[in-house]
Amino acid sequence: MTEPLKILVILGSVREGRMAEPVGKWVIEQAAARDGLDPELIDLKDWDLPFYHFAKPPAAGGYTDAKQIAWGEKVASADGYILICPEYNHGIPAVLKNALDFVYAEWNRKPAAMLGYGGNGAARSIEQLTMVARELQMAPLEASVHIMGVWGKAQGGSFTPDDKDLRWTGHLLDELEWWGRALKNGREAG
């Protein structure tokens, strides 16, 4: 049997009352139901990464800051990522962009799937995340999920998807598993 892919499901918001948490927990349940995926929920609230202020760019490597080293190790431990992203003012939340910018090589040659909510299902956030992921040498997947009307679906700390959310999330996980396996084989082959 093939070892499951380690997938980090990263909550892209730290705001009080955020929808990222119930949506992220639901995504974890969906991914954990598959034999080929081993998901882990990453809450950026728990990481408290300062805005990047170091003189040396992350692409240069050789991190010396303890938080940067720890974040790099966590990111490196994964075979792929699901970025749970709201749309704030037509863009990516600053906390998520900062987390992406905090390390570099650890993201490389791994798939990134985006699941967004907010105005227009976070289409603009996901478009921006796709560009950022490419610059981090990730493989942003075409399969993304745009949750419409999240406020009516997330009540009491849980998320209740509609048929479209279930269908598209299933497709996203199928693609993530395929690309995750292909890229992992590629990384291992050198």
C-alpha positions, -999 to +999 in steps of 0.1 A: +000+000+000+012+035-008+019+059+020-007+087+022+003+122+011+008+146+040-014+176+032-015+209+052-048+226+052-039+262+060-065+286+075-059+319+057-076+341+082-071+349+119-101+372+123-125+367+152-156+349+139-139+338+107-155+313+084-121+297+077-123+276+108-155+257+102-147+254+065-112+242+072-125+216+097-150+203+071-122+201+045-101+181+069-131+156+073-134+153+036-097+147+030-093+123+060-120+101+045-096+092+017-070+066+021-044+085+000-044+117+020-032+125+056-045+161+063-034+184+091-051+216+100-028+246+103-042+276+120-021+307+114-034+320+147-012+294+164+019+304+145+018+342+151+044+349+124+055+385+125+054+404+092+085+395+073+113+419+084+145+400+080+173+415+058+179+382+039+151+371+015+137+336+022+148+324-013+184+327+000+178+301+026+199+298+057+172+308+081+184+320+116+151+330+132+135+303+154+099+310+141+111+310+105+130+277+110+099+261+127+076+273+100+100+261+073+101+226+089+062+225+091+059+236+054+086+211+043+069+182+061+040+184+035+035+168+001+009+194-008-014+222+005-050+233+006-052+270+012-085+281+028-088+317+017-114+344+022-114+374+001-107+407+019-110+439-002-107+419-035-075+402-023-056+377-002-056+383+036-023+397+047-017+369+072-018+343+045+004+362+021+029+367+049+029+330+058+036+322+021+064+347+019+080+336+052+099+306+037+107+297+001+123+263-009+100+244+014+070+252-009+088+242-041+075+215-064+044+207-044+007+211-054-014+240-040-052+237-040-073+267-032-107+268-015-121+303-012-152+321+001-165+356+002-174+380-026-177+360-059-165+329-041-131+345-035-123+344-072-100+373-070-082+359-040-077+326-057-064+343-088-038+362-067-029+330-048-023+312-080+002+339-091+020+338-057+021+300-057+037+300-092+064+323-079+070+300-050+076+272-076+044+254-064+020+237-088-013+256-083-042+234-093-069+244-118-094+226-095-104+252-070-135+256-049-155+289-047-180+287-019-209+310-024-230+322+006-207+308+032-224+329+060-256+309+055-237+276+055-215+281+086-236+281+117-226+272+153-190+265+143-198+239+117-201+241+079-229+226+059-220+223+022-244+223-007-241+197-035-219+220-056-194+224-026-193+186-022-188+180-059-161+206-064-143+197-032-143+160-043-128+171-076-102+193-058-091+163-036-089+140-066-066+164-084-046+172-053-040+134-047-030+129-084-006+159-086+007+153-051+017+117-060+032+128-093+052+156-078+064+135-049+076+108-073+094+136-092+110+151-061+122+116-049+136+109-084+156+141-082 
